[in-house]
Amino acid sequence: MTDLSRSALLRRALLAAALPLWLVAAWAQTGSPRDVTPPPEGQLKTTATNGAGPLTLDPIARRKPPLGYEEIGLASWYGNPYHGRETANGETYDMMKLTAAHQRIAFGTWLSVENLTNGRSVSVRINDRGPFVDPRILDLSYAAASVVNSVGAGVVPVRLRVIAGPTPPPGPRTPVLTLSPYAS
């Protein structure tokens, strides 16, 4: 055996021994797929005012939170170059409408969003997914950000509260077929 083949065998043996240890360490750091440990205090606050206690939003199920559900965190805003593009729910994004993006709350849900630095608030409808920058919890449209005076700051602390359940997006409705014995 040559020195080259011995070193190659040694490298392979070390890699084979280290890979399982590395995988176990990586799994331990991130938690199991069903890990439901709440986020650190101050990072995200979720409450339900109907007495149901804390609400866990499943990112896969896109749950409909109860009226009064709240989150406190950071919000940013988005406008150009997204104006005119399709949102995650299929609408065309209009930066001049009072809409917002949230990662988990159901499309069509109406929120009251309060800028915690100045007390201004606005009502918005969820029509997109985002933000995708931690630790932000909400992306406001340009119009909504203007109402709460957060355009200049870019990112502001907010309290969002669910004020109405999901509603269908505006636009043409699917025709409904009505069967009647009196139809000719």
N, CA, C and O of each residue as an XYZ file, in Angstrom:
736
protein
N       0.824     -1.177      0.000
C       0.000      0.000      0.000
C       0.869      1.243      0.000
O       1.873      1.310      0.709
N       0.488      2.202     -0.780
C       1.270      3.434     -0.841
C       0.800      4.396      0.239
O      -0.260      4.226      0.842
N       1.633      5.421      0.463
C       1.264      6.440      1.443
C      -0.001      7.171      1.025
O      -0.800      7.559      1.877
N      -0.194      7.365     -0.272
C      -1.366      8.081     -0.776
C      -2.644      7.309     -0.470
O      -3.629      7.896     -0.022
N      -2.638      6.016     -0.704
C      -3.842      5.224     -0.458
C      -4.116      5.101      1.038
O      -5.276      5.063      1.447
N      -3.060      5.037      1.871
C      -3.247      4.994      3.318
C      -3.882      6.286      3.816
O      -4.792      6.250      4.644
N      -3.412      7.417      3.321
C      -3.977      8.697      3.762
C      -5.415      8.850      3.270
O      -6.257      9.417      3.966
N      -5.692      8.340      2.066
C      -7.067      8.407      1.561
C      -7.979      7.525      2.405
O      -9.103      7.920      2.716
N      -7.515      6.344      2.778
C      -8.313      5.458      3.626
C      -8.528      6.056      5.012
O      -9.614      5.947      5.582
N      -7.487      6.689      5.549
C      -7.588      7.316      6.854
C      -8.605      8.458      6.826
O      -9.420      8.592      7.739
N      -8.553      9.289      5.760
C      -9.514     10.393      5.617
C     -10.939      9.860      5.544
O     -11.837     10.395      6.195
N     -11.149      8.816      4.763
C     -12.491      8.237      4.629
C     -12.981      7.671      5.960
O     -14.154      7.819      6.305
N     -12.092      7.026      6.703
C     -12.477      6.456      7.992
C     -12.851      7.567      8.985
O     -13.831      7.450      9.720
N     -12.058      8.642      8.995
C     -12.368      9.772      9.879
C     -13.687     10.432      9.497
O     -14.486     10.784     10.365
N     -13.908     10.596      8.215
C     -15.150     11.194      7.734
C     -16.341     10.320      8.106
O     -17.371     10.825      8.553
N     -16.202      9.014      7.924
C     -17.281      8.089      8.263
C     -17.594      8.121      9.752
O     -18.751      7.971     10.144
N     -16.583      8.312     10.579
C     -16.793      8.374     12.028
C     -17.349      9.730     12.455
O     -18.154      9.798     13.384
N     -16.939     10.795     11.801
C     -17.334     12.141     12.200
C     -18.721     12.532     11.696
O     -19.410     13.317     12.348
N     -19.138     12.007     10.561
C     -20.413     12.408      9.968
C     -21.600     12.139     10.898
O     -22.417     13.040     11.087
N     -21.734     10.960     11.481
C     -22.870     10.749     12.395
C     -22.835     11.691     13.594
O     -23.878     12.175     14.033
N     -21.647     11.951     14.124
C     -21.542     12.877     15.252
C     -21.965     14.284     14.855
O     -22.643     14.977     15.613
N     -21.558     14.698     13.661
C     -21.927     16.027     13.172
C     -23.444     16.120     12.985
O     -24.047     17.131     13.344
N     -24.066     15.078     12.426
C     -25.514     15.078     12.218
C     -26.272     15.144     13.535
O     -27.266     15.862     13.642
N     -25.813     14.400     14.540
C     -26.455     14.431     15.848
C     -26.319     15.821     16.466
O     -27.277     16.342     17.038
N     -25.144     16.419     16.355
C     -24.932     17.764     16.909
C     -25.814     18.789     16.203
O     -26.388     19.659     16.858
N     -25.929     18.703     14.887
C     -26.769     19.640     14.139
C     -28.227     19.469     14.526
O     -28.937     20.461     14.689
N     -28.691     18.230     14.677
C     -30.058     17.970     15.065
C     -30.336     18.508     16.470
O     -31.405     19.066     16.718
N     -29.400     18.348     17.373
C     -29.569     18.819     18.750
C     -29.646     20.334     18.811
O     -30.365     20.876     19.650
N     -28.923     21.029     17.943
C     -28.949     22.491     17.936
C     -30.269     23.017     17.423
O     -30.798     23.980     17.978
N     -30.819     22.415     16.380
C     -32.034     22.932     15.774
C     -33.282     22.380     16.406
O     -34.354     22.956     16.218
N     -33.203     21.305     17.139
C     -34.376     20.684     17.727
C     -34.997     19.725     16.734
O     -34.681     19.736     15.544
N     -35.870     18.911     17.240
C     -36.529     17.940     16.379
C     -37.558     18.653     15.514
O     -37.922     19.789     15.815
N     -38.038     18.017     14.444
C     -39.039     18.663     13.596
C     -40.312     19.040     14.336
O     -41.013     19.957     13.908
N     -40.631     18.368     15.424
C     -41.848     18.672     16.174
C     -41.569     19.548     17.396
O     -42.408     19.630     18.294
N     -40.441     20.183     17.445
C     -40.074     21.036     18.561
C     -41.030     22.232     18.614
O     -41.105     23.005     17.659
N     -41.757     22.389     19.717
C     -42.704     23.485     19.860
C     -42.298     24.424     20.986
O     -43.151     25.068     21.596
N     -41.024     24.504     21.259
C     -40.512     25.390     22.288
C     -40.841     26.832     21.913
O     -40.554     27.250     20.791
N     -41.439     27.607     22.830
C     -41.774     28.989     22.495
C     -40.517     29.820     22.274
O     -39.458     29.501     22.815
N     -40.629     30.891     21.476
C     -39.469     31.752     21.245
C     -39.057     32.444     22.532
O     -39.852     32.532     23.468
N     -37.814     32.940     22.595
C     -37.346     33.634     23.797
C     -38.239     34.821     24.132
O     -38.792     35.463     23.239
N     -38.377     35.108     25.414
C     -39.209     36.213     25.873
C     -38.773     37.525     25.225
O     -37.580     37.806     25.110
N     -39.739     38.311     24.809
C     -39.447     39.597     24.189
C     -39.316     39.512     22.683
O     -39.386     40.535     22.003
N     -39.131     38.328     22.151
C     -38.975     38.203     20.705
C     -40.329     38.156     20.016
O     -40.494     38.724     18.936
N     -41.311     37.479     20.633
C     -42.635     37.360     20.053
C     -43.615     37.137     21.184
O     -43.407     36.263     22.026
N     -44.681     37.918     21.212
C     -45.687     37.774     22.244
C     -47.001     37.452     21.557
O     -47.462     38.216     20.709
N     -47.608     36.330     21.914
C     -48.881     35.953     21.322
C     -49.883     35.696     22.429
O     -49.604     34.941     23.361
N     -51.056     36.323     22.333
C     -52.102     36.113     23.314
C     -53.446     36.056     22.605
O     -53.604     36.604     21.514
N     -54.394     35.407     23.214
C     -55.766     35.400     22.725
C     -56.628     35.966     23.833
O     -56.570     35.475     24.960
N     -57.427     36.983     23.548
C     -58.214     37.639     24.587
C     -59.500     36.897     24.913
O     -60.246     37.327     25.793
N     -59.778     35.796     24.230
C     -61.006     35.047     24.504
C     -60.816     34.012     25.604
O     -61.681     33.156     25.789
N     -59.718     34.065     26.331
C     -59.467     33.153     27.431
C     -58.862     31.825     27.014
O     -58.653     30.950     27.854
N     -58.581     31.665     25.746
C     -58.041     30.398     25.268
C     -56.563     30.242     25.574
O     -56.003     29.165     25.368
N     -55.926     31.286     26.058
C     -54.500     31.212     26.353
C     -53.656     31.466     25.123
O     -54.178     31.889     24.092
N     -52.354     31.214     25.214
C     -51.464     31.466     24.086
C     -51.866     30.645     22.859
O     -52.325     29.509     22.979
N     -51.689     31.229     21.704
C     -52.030     30.571     20.453
C     -50.748     30.218     19.723
O     -49.882     31.071     19.528
N     -50.628     28.968     19.322
C     -49.487     28.549     18.531
C     -49.915     28.547     17.078
O     -50.869     27.860     16.713
N     -49.221     29.307     16.244
C     -49.563     29.350     14.828
C     -48.698     28.349     14.087
O     -47.478     28.499     14.029
N     -49.317     27.341     13.526
C     -48.624     26.318     12.757
C     -48.274     26.897     11.394
O     -49.182     27.251     10.641
N     -46.986     27.009     11.045
C     -46.620     27.641      9.776
C     -47.097     26.858      8.560
O     -47.152     27.407      7.460
N     -47.438     25.599      8.737
C     -47.917     24.825      7.593
C     -49.417     24.972      7.432
O     -49.903     25.073      6.305
N     -50.167     24.986      8.528
C     -51.624     24.993      8.456
C     -52.208     26.365      8.138
O     -53.369     26.442      7.736
N     -51.461     27.439      8.300
C     -51.977     28.789      8.049
C     -53.291     28.988      8.807
O     -54.345     29.182      8.201
N     -53.219     28.940     10.100
C     -54.400     28.985     10.942
C     -55.101     30.331     10.900
O     -54.523     31.363     10.560
N     -56.379     30.268     11.264
C     -57.189     31.470     11.399
C     -57.204     31.817     12.882
O     -57.931     31.186     13.649
N     -56.427     32.796     13.299
C     -56.378     33.124     14.723
C     -57.695     33.745     15.179
O     -58.411     34.334     14.369
N     -58.024     33.620     16.468
C     -59.275     34.185     16.971
C     -59.232     35.699     17.013
O     -58.157     36.297     17.030
N     -60.406     36.318     17.029
C     -60.475     37.767     17.192
C     -59.769     38.139     18.488
O     -59.928     37.462     19.504
N     -58.998     39.201     18.452
C     -58.266     39.642     19.629
C     -56.859     39.091     19.733
O     -56.078     39.550     20.566
N     -56.519     38.108     18.897
C     -55.150     37.563     18.908
C     -54.167     38.703     18.673
O     -54.415     39.562     17.826
N     -53.057     38.727     19.408
C     -52.060     39.789     19.290
C     -50.659     39.235     19.115
O     -50.331     38.149     19.592
N     -49.842     40.012     18.418
C     -48.398     39.779     18.362
C     -47.728     41.134     18.521
O     -48.245     42.152     18.061
N     -46.586     41.137     19.170
C     -45.771     42.346     19.286
C     -44.411     42.012     18.703
O     -43.797     41.007     19.061
N     -43.949     42.866     17.800
C     -42.661     42.628     17.161
C     -42.316     43.770     16.222
O     -42.822     44.881     16.373
N     -41.457     43.495     15.257
C     -41.004     44.514     14.321
C     -41.723     44.386     12.979
O     -41.985     43.284     12.496
N     -42.035     45.546     12.391
C     -42.663     45.569     11.068
C     -41.824     46.425     10.135
O     -41.264     47.448     10.529
N     -41.752     45.979      8.884
C     -41.098     46.751      7.830
C     -42.162     47.050      6.776
O     -43.333     46.718      6.960
N     -41.756     47.672      5.680
C     -42.717     47.939      4.612
C     -42.071     47.615      3.270
O     -40.848     47.547      3.148
N     -42.927     47.414      2.260
C     -42.410     47.155      0.921
C     -43.275     47.854     -0.119
O     -44.493     47.957      0.030
N     -42.628     48.329     -1.168
C     -43.300     49.053     -2.245
C     -42.703     48.636     -3.570
O     -42.862     47.490     -3.993
N     -42.009     49.566     -4.240
C     -41.292     49.206     -5.466
C     -40.117     48.328     -5.068
O     -39.532     48.597     -4.019
N     -39.737     47.341     -5.785
C     -40.135     46.912     -7.125
C     -41.273     45.897     -7.120
O     -41.536     45.282     -8.154
N     -41.970     45.695     -5.972
C     -43.002     44.671     -5.886
C     -44.353     45.141     -6.414
O     -45.234     44.323     -6.678
N     -44.523     46.462     -6.571
C     -45.792     47.017     -7.064
C     -46.122     46.409     -8.433
O     -45.303     46.442     -9.352
N     -47.328     45.858     -8.551
C     -47.754     45.256     -9.810
C     -47.452     43.775     -9.940
O     -47.916     43.133    -10.882
N     -46.682     43.221     -9.012
C     -46.377     41.781     -9.054
C     -47.468     41.001     -8.331
O     -48.268     41.568     -7.586
N     -47.484     39.708     -8.562
C     -48.478     38.848     -7.935
C     -48.078     38.561     -6.489
O     -46.916     38.278     -6.199
N     -49.066     38.638     -5.579
C     -48.826     38.304     -4.179
C     -49.035     36.813     -3.977
O     -49.446     36.106     -4.898
N     -48.756     36.343     -2.783
C     -48.868     34.912     -2.494
C     -50.301     34.400     -2.589
O     -50.507     33.209     -2.819
N     -51.304     35.275     -2.415
C     -52.687     34.800     -2.527
C     -53.247     34.985     -3.936
O     -54.426     34.719     -4.169
N     -52.413     35.439     -4.880
C     -52.833     35.557     -6.266
C     -53.260     36.945     -6.692
O     -53.468     37.181     -7.882
N     -53.397     37.872     -5.754
C     -53.755     39.250     -6.108
C     -52.553     39.950     -6.729
O     -51.417     39.493     -6.601
N     -52.817     41.053     -7.397
C     -51.744     41.920     -7.869
C     -51.427     42.895     -6.743
O     -52.325     43.564     -6.232
N     -50.164     42.981     -6.353
C     -49.770     43.862     -5.254
C     -49.920     45.315     -5.677
O     -49.390     45.735     -6.705
N     -50.651     46.078     -4.865
C     -50.822     47.513     -5.067
C     -50.300     48.198     -3.817
O     -50.919     48.122     -2.756
N     -49.174     48.860     -3.941
C     -48.546     49.470     -2.773
C     -49.362     50.613     -2.180
O     -49.046     51.101     -1.095
N     -50.421     51.049     -2.892
C     -51.263     52.133     -2.407
C     -52.517     51.615     -1.693
O     -53.380     52.408     -1.317
N     -52.627     50.303     -1.504
C     -53.731     49.721     -0.740
C     -53.250     49.351      0.651
O     -52.057     49.143      0.874
N     -54.186     49.272      1.581
C     -53.854     48.962      2.975
C     -53.818     47.450      3.167
O     -54.791     46.830      3.596
N     -52.655     46.876      2.831
C     -52.466     45.429      2.931
C     -51.169     45.142      3.676
O     -50.390     46.047      3.977
N     -50.956     43.859      3.967
C     -49.744     43.462      4.684
C     -49.413     42.008      4.375
O     -50.241     41.253      3.865
N     -48.178     41.642      4.700
C     -47.700     40.265      4.551
C     -47.357     39.724      5.932
O     -46.710     40.398      6.734
N     -47.802     38.490      6.201
C     -47.492     37.799      7.449
C     -47.140     36.361      7.085
O     -47.680     35.819      6.121
N     -46.250     35.744      7.838
C     -45.804     34.394      7.483
C     -46.839     33.320      7.748
O     -46.851     32.311      7.043
N     -47.710     33.493      8.736
C     -48.602     32.402      9.132
C     -50.085     32.733      9.145
O     -50.897     31.833      8.932
N     -50.472     33.953      9.379
C     -51.891     34.292      9.510
C     -52.592     34.130      8.161
O     -52.043     34.491      7.119
N     -53.805     33.586      8.192
C     -54.569     33.269      6.982
C     -54.805     34.502      6.105
O     -55.020     35.607      6.602
N     -54.758     34.282      4.791
C     -55.069     35.338      3.839
C     -56.473     35.875      4.111
O     -57.380     35.122      4.467
N     -56.637     37.191      3.937
C     -57.939     37.815      4.111
C     -58.230     38.254      5.531
O     -59.226     38.938      5.768
N     -57.382     37.875      6.490
C     -57.582     38.285      7.880
C     -57.278     39.773      8.006
O     -56.292     40.263      7.456
N     -58.135     40.487      8.736
C     -57.936     41.919      8.962
C     -57.246     42.140     10.303
O     -57.633     41.565     11.320
N     -56.217     42.986     10.285
C     -55.447     43.310     11.481
C     -55.496     44.805     11.758
O     -55.579     45.618     10.838
N     -55.443     45.150     13.025
C     -55.173     46.517     13.436
C     -53.692     46.540     13.803
O     -53.246     45.751     14.636
N     -52.935     47.433     13.188
C     -51.493     47.513     13.425
C     -51.180     48.863     14.058
O     -51.470     49.912     13.482
N     -50.584     48.826     15.251
C     -50.229     50.049     15.964
C     -48.718     50.209     16.006
O     -48.001     49.306     16.437
N     -48.235     51.374     15.553
C     -46.821     51.723     15.652
C     -46.571     52.090     17.115
O     -47.113     53.082     17.603
N     -45.760     51.306     17.814
C     -45.549     51.515     19.244
C     -44.664     52.718     19.559
O     -44.566     53.120     20.718
N     -44.020     53.297     18.548
C     -43.198     54.480     18.810
C     -44.015     55.761     18.801
O     -43.621     56.738     19.437
N     -45.163     55.786     18.084
C     -45.938     57.020     18.009
C     -47.435     56.828     18.254
O     -48.177     57.810     18.277
N     -47.895     55.596     18.437
C     -49.295     55.341     18.738
C     -50.234     55.342     17.543
O     -51.425     55.079     17.706
N     -49.732     55.631     16.343
C     -50.596     55.634     15.154
C     -50.967     54.200     14.784
O     -50.175     53.276     14.969
N     -52.191     54.024     14.255
C     -52.610     52.683     13.869
C     -53.332     52.702     12.528
O     -53.798     53.740     12.060
N     -53.409     51.514     11.927
C     -54.035     51.335     10.616
C     -54.617     49.928     10.563
O     -54.098     49.011     11.200
N     -55.699     49.759      9.800
C     -56.279     48.439      9.569
C     -55.810     47.927      8.220
O     -55.902     48.635      7.217
N     -55.306     46.697      8.191
C     -54.777     46.114      6.956
C     -55.339     44.708      6.767
O     -55.772     44.061      7.721
N     -55.323     44.251      5.519
C     -55.762     42.894      5.180
C     -54.547     42.091      4.740
O     -53.742     42.571      3.942
N     -54.406     40.860      5.258
C     -53.284     39.993      4.885
C     -53.523     39.441      3.485
O     -54.537     38.789      3.234
N     -52.575     39.707      2.564
C     -52.704     39.193      1.197
C     -51.389     38.627      0.664
O     -51.295     38.269     -0.510
N     -50.372     38.546      1.528
C     -49.066     38.078      1.050
C     -48.347     37.366      2.192
O     -48.779     37.426      3.342
N     -47.264     36.702      1.869
C     -46.432     36.029      2.863
C     -45.143     36.811      3.045
O     -44.624     37.390      2.091
N     -44.639     36.831      4.235
C     -43.425     37.553      4.570
C     -43.591     38.118      5.960
O     -44.609     37.822      6.588
N     -42.703     38.885      6.480
C     -41.373     39.158      5.937
C     -40.462     37.946      6.128
O     -40.736     37.060      6.937
N     -39.398     37.933      5.377
C     -38.459     36.819      5.430
C     -37.124     37.245      6.011
O     -36.089     36.655      5.700
N     -37.143     38.273      6.858
C     -35.961     38.770      7.559
C     -36.262     38.707      9.057
O     -37.148     39.414      9.537
N     -35.538     37.870      9.795
C     -35.747     37.785     11.240
C     -35.272     39.060     11.895
O     -34.301     39.639     11.409
N     -35.875     39.536     12.948
C     -37.008     38.996     13.681
C     -38.326     39.684     13.316
O     -39.225     39.746     14.154
N     -38.465     40.193     12.116
C     -39.671     40.920     11.715
C     -40.877     39.991     11.648
O     -40.756     38.819     11.293
N     -42.059     40.543     12.001
C     -43.283     39.743     12.003
C     -44.279     40.193     10.945
O     -45.229     39.465     10.655
N     -44.088     41.382     10.357
C     -45.073     41.917      9.432
C     -44.396     42.812      8.405
O     -43.481     43.569      8.730
N     -44.858     42.718      7.154
C     -44.463     43.648      6.089
C     -45.700     44.442      5.711
O     -46.695     43.865      5.273
N     -45.651     45.753      5.873
C     -46.767     46.622      5.516
C     -46.621     47.112      4.086
O     -45.505     47.260      3.589
N     -47.739     47.363      3.426
C     -47.676     48.033      2.125
C     -47.191     49.460      2.360
O     -47.205     49.952      3.489
N     -46.762     50.119      1.284
C     -46.300     51.507      1.401
C     -47.398     52.396      1.984
O     -47.126     53.237      2.841
N     -48.642     52.211      1.522
C     -49.754     53.036      2.006
C     -49.967     52.848      3.505
O     -50.148     53.826      4.231
N     -49.947     51.599      3.973
C     -50.136     51.330      5.398
C     -48.978     51.895      6.223
O     -49.192     52.445      7.303
N     -47.759     51.760      5.713
C     -46.586     52.304      6.410
C     -46.668     53.828      6.493
O     -46.236     54.424      7.480
N     -47.218     54.449      5.464
C     -47.377     55.904      5.477
C     -48.356     56.337      6.562
O     -48.122     57.337      7.240
N     -49.446     55.599      6.735
C     -50.451     55.946      7.743
C     -49.855     55.887      9.146
O     -50.140     56.757      9.969
N     -49.040     54.886      9.431
C     -48.453     54.766     10.772
C     -47.109     55.489     10.891
O     -46.430     55.397     11.913
N     -46.741     56.204      9.836
C     -45.533     57.035      9.840
C     -44.268     56.212     10.074
O     -43.444     56.551     10.923
N     -44.124     55.111      9.299
C     -42.930     54.280      9.462
C     -42.082     54.194      8.199
O     -41.114     53.435      8.158
N     -42.433     54.963      7.167
C     -41.689     54.884      5.908
C     -40.246     55.337      6.105
O     -39.321     54.681      5.628
N     -40.050     56.443      6.796
C     -38.693     56.952      7.001
C     -37.829     56.040      7.844
O     -36.654     55.832      7.541
N     -38.408     55.493      8.903
C     -37.652     54.614      9.804
C     -37.367     53.267      9.154
O     -36.319     52.670      9.399
N     -38.288     52.783      8.329
C     -38.102     51.497      7.662
C     -38.585     50.320      8.476
O     -39.374     49.511      7.988
N     -38.123     50.209      9.719
C     -38.524     49.119     10.614
C     -38.924     49.744     11.942
O     -38.172     50.526     12.523
N     -40.120     49.391     12.419
C     -40.624     49.949     13.675
C     -41.257     48.853     14.529
O     -41.722     47.844     13.997
N     -41.279     49.044     15.855
C     -41.989     48.084     16.712
C     -43.496     48.290     16.574
O     -43.976     49.423     16.561
N     -44.235     47.186     16.472
C     -45.687     47.261     16.293
C     -46.395     46.245     17.177
O     -45.810     45.267     17.643
N     -47.678     46.517     17.388
C     -48.583     45.539     17.984
C     -49.645     45.278     16.932
O     -50.311     46.205     16.469
N     -49.805     44.010     16.553
C     -50.881     43.692     15.621
C     -51.951     42.925     16.370
O     -51.661     42.108     17.244
N     -53.214     43.208     16.006
C     -54.352     42.556     16.650
C     -55.333     42.139     15.570
O     -55.648     42.929     14.679
N     -55.823     40.898     15.640
C     -56.815     40.428     14.672
C     -58.144     41.088     14.986
O     -58.649     40.987     16.104
N     -58.720     41.781     13.973
C     -60.000     42.470     14.180
C     -61.130     41.864     13.355
O     -62.298     42.146     13.621
N     -60.810     41.040     12.363
C     -61.848     40.372     11.570
C     -61.250     39.139     10.920
O     -60.077     39.114     10.550
N     -62.079     38.122     10.791
C     -61.638     36.878     10.183
C     -61.413     37.011      8.695
O     -61.666     38.065      8.112
N     -60.939     35.945      8.082
C     -60.629     35.974      6.657
C     -61.836     36.335      5.796
O     -62.946     35.851      6.016
N     -61.594     37.186      4.825
C     -62.592     37.565      3.831
C     -62.000     37.259      2.465
O     -60.778     37.252      2.316
N     -62.838     37.005      1.462
C     -62.284     36.733      0.137
C     -61.614     37.972     -0.435
O     -62.004     39.089     -0.095
N     -60.616     37.803     -1.296
C     -59.960     38.957     -1.902
C     -60.930     39.706     -2.815
O     -61.842     39.109     -3.387
N     -60.726     41.016     -2.947
C     -61.598     41.774     -3.849
C     -61.342     41.363     -5.295
O     -60.266     40.873     -5.636
N     -62.336     41.570     -6.121
C     -62.154     41.264     -7.536
C     -63.328     40.491     -8.078
O     -64.322     40.288     -7.381
N     -63.221     40.060     -9.313
C     -64.335     39.347     -9.919
C     -64.641     38.069     -9.151
O     -63.741     37.327     -8.757
N     -65.908     37.836     -8.952
C     -66.329     36.650     -8.212
C     -66.689     35.534     -9.184
O     -67.086     35.780    -10.323
N     -66.543     34.318     -8.711
C     -66.902     33.166     -9.528
C     -68.428     33.104     -9.631
O     -69.112     33.179     -8.610
N     -68.974     32.969    -10.845
C     -70.440     32.882    -10.974
C     -70.979     31.665    -10.246
O     -70.346     30.610    -10.201
N     -72.165     31.836     -9.676
C     -72.814     30.759     -8.945
C     -73.951     30.229     -9.803
O     -74.749     31.009    -10.324
N     -74.032     28.935     -9.955
C     -75.091     28.290    -10.720
C     -76.249     28.007     -9.773
O     -76.093     27.295     -8.781
N     -77.416     28.575    -10.089
C     -78.586     28.365     -9.278
C     -79.581     27.522    -10.048
O     -79.961     27.871    -11.166
N     -80.008     26.412     -9.456
C     -80.995     25.540    -10.100
C     -82.365     25.894     -9.550
O     -82.562     25.950     -8.336
N     -83.303     26.130    -10.444
C     -84.647     26.501    -10.043
C     -85.651     25.760    -10.892
O     -85.423     25.570    -12.087
N     -86.767     25.333    -10.305
C     -87.798     24.669    -11.111
C     -88.487     25.634    -12.086
O     -89.167     25.212    -13.021
N     -88.295     26.938    -11.845
C     -88.934     27.942    -12.690
C     -88.069     28.407    -13.847
O     -88.493     29.245    -14.642
N     -86.867     27.873    -13.946
C     -85.971     28.265    -15.048
C     -86.492     27.718    -16.368
O     -87.017     26.607    -16.433
N     -86.341     28.499    -17.397
C     -86.819     28.020    -18.706
C     -85.698     27.549    -19.576
O     -85.931     27.117    -20.705
